[in-house]
Amino acid sequence: MHEVVLPRIGTVHAWRREARALAQAGVPAAEVLWRVGEAEADLFAERAPPAAATRQIRLPREAVASFEAALCHADPERFARAYALLLRLDAGELRWGDRTDPPMRRLLAQEKTVHREIHKMHAFVRFREVPPDGPRRAFAAWFEPDHPVEEAAAPFFARRFGDMDWVIVTPEVTTRFVDGTLSFTETVSRERPPPDATEDLWRTYYAGIFNPARLMPKAMQAEMPKRYWKNLPEAALIPALIRGAEQRARDMQAAAPTEPPARRAAIERQRQPSAPPPPGSLDELRAQAAECRRCNLWSAATQVVFGEGPASAALMVVGEQPGDREDLVGRPFVGPAGQVFDEEAGKAGLDRRTLFVTNAVKHFKFTPRGKRRIHQKPDAGEVSACRWWLDLERELVRPKVIVAMGATALASLTGSGAGLLRRRGQVETLPDGTPVLVTVHPSYILRLPDEAAREAERARFRDDLRAARDLLETHR
């Protein structure tokens, strides 16, 4: 039996060194006893033999990172399990990542647990300012991890707080960052740093940003478990904030304005037609689409953005979905992407007034980010639900040629938007015989970071529109 005693500091690095030596010497996993800290008396144990230089141990690159993370788990069997897996992987008896193998599955689960613990440490360490020993400001923190992740978590703090000295004390390891140098020692004193003046300011800020209308205690405790609360200055406020959340939410609702915003009121006035539209017309279809509830996109959007153009248009242009500007105005292709389309269509010899332009999806799907609304791609269910309106538009307009701009438009028309760039410039035929010319959406051009690339894509997009014009001439 070979006993391997790993130090409390640098445990993972020491395990790698010892495991490599043992594996190169051909020592079976069953003959190795792994310990951390002081060695226990064992008459039958001996130190690991020196490495045999005649053999190389090879592991997949992703396996090394997973091993190092899993070894930061608190499971006392982790070192023996990792060594046994190392031998099996090196011998070709096991494929990396095979979750049908119980030890492999256990190691990967512990890797995930360790990453979660590191994330919690990054999130819930609270520094308190202490008297400095030099010209740099100094801070101290106390933390109690469930797993020995101190060395793995420390580089994050060194990067983020590199202009100050700090110490993080846990029950087992003390991490110091002094004059830009990171070091680890075993914890001697478990004295916690005293509160500082900034904690009252932080509690005031935390109470101010607490939103009672979005209170979800179970979700909050899942992200911030109660075991961390005793070291968080704001945690003392949480029970009172939860108790008063219902009343605060009612007060906020009572104080909210009762009149709709001016923009919404103006839109509602525009929606009221002076006379009912003719039956079987595009205007009637547009009025019906305004009440569409086939998917949930209507609930967040300002209004439906229906197609526009002459009912006799020979060329139909189908985009993906309205953008922020189109959602506010209620017309397709009036935002930045629409301006690119208008410019290049004019250069290609197409007059927008003669085209019927529409989108595969009629409501704006977005993600709020501050005061901005960021475009979000519709999912397959939303595209499928909105295909109803696109089919009715095609039935009424009966275009000779259709231009599909973007993967969403292509998926709505042909059933698949895969391989857009490969299919670009090609003409595909719908079941009813209508030819569809495939191209990119103008927003793709706007997203390109390089100006030269944007100009080149504009030229290609212009050539695609010219090809659509030529195709239309052959089908008139």
Salt bridges, closest charged atoms under 4 A:
GLU3 OE2 - ARG35 NE 2.76
GLU18 OE2 - ARG47 NH2 3.83
GLU40 OE1 - ARG35 NH1 3.24
GLU46 OE2 - HIS2 ND1 3.46
GLU68 OE2 - ARG16 NH1 2.43
ASP75 OD2 - ARG81 NH2 3.01
ASP75 OD2 - ARG106 NH2 3.59
ASP90 OD2 - ARG55 NH2 2.65
ASP101 OD1 - ARG88 NH2 2.82
GLU111 OE2 - HIS115 NE2 3.62
GLU117 OE1 - ARG227 NH2 3.03
GLU129 OE1 - ARG137 NH2 2.82
GLU144 OE2 - ARG192 NH2 2.85
GLU144 OE1 - LYS230 NZ 3.13
ASP146 OD2 - ARG227 NH1 3.14
ASP165 OD1 - ARG136 NE 2.72
ASP179 OD1 - ARG136 NE 3.98
GLU186 OE1 - ARG8 NE 3.91
GLU199 OE2 - ARG128 NE 2.38
GLU199 OE1 - ARG203 NH1 3.86
ASP200 OD1 - ARG203 NH2 2.59
GLU223 OE1 - LYS120 NZ 3.87
GLU234 OE2 - ARG126 NH2 2.73
GLU246 OE2 - ARG250 NH1 3.07
GLU268 OE2 - ARG271 NH1 3.16
ASP283 OD1 - ARG286 NH1 2.74
GLU308 OE2 - ARG331 NH2 2.76
GLU308 OE2 - ARG352 NH2 3.35
ASP324 OD1 - ARG373 NE 2.70
ASP327 OD2 - ARG373 NH2 2.85
ASP342 OD1 - ARG352 NH1 3.05
GLU343 OE1 - ARG458 NH1 3.14
GLU344 OE2 - LYS347 NZ 3.96
GLU344 OE2 - ARG458 NH1 2.55
GLU344 OE1 - ARG462 NE 2.58
ASP351 OD2 - ARG353 NH2 3.02
ASP379 OD2 - LYS365 NZ 3.98
GLU382 OE1 - LYS365 NZ 2.97
ASP391 OD1 - ARG394 NH1 3.61
GLU393 OE1 - LYS362 NZ 2.70
GLU428 OE2 - ARG423 NE 2.83
ASP432 OD2 - ARG394 NH2 2.77
GLU457 OE1 - ARG424 NH1 2.71
GLU457 OE2 - ARG460 NH1 3.84
ASP463 OD1 - ARG466 NH1 3.05
ASP464 OD2 - ARG424 NE 2.93
ASP470 OD1 - ARG469 NH2 3.19
GLU473 OE2 - ARG476 NE 3.63
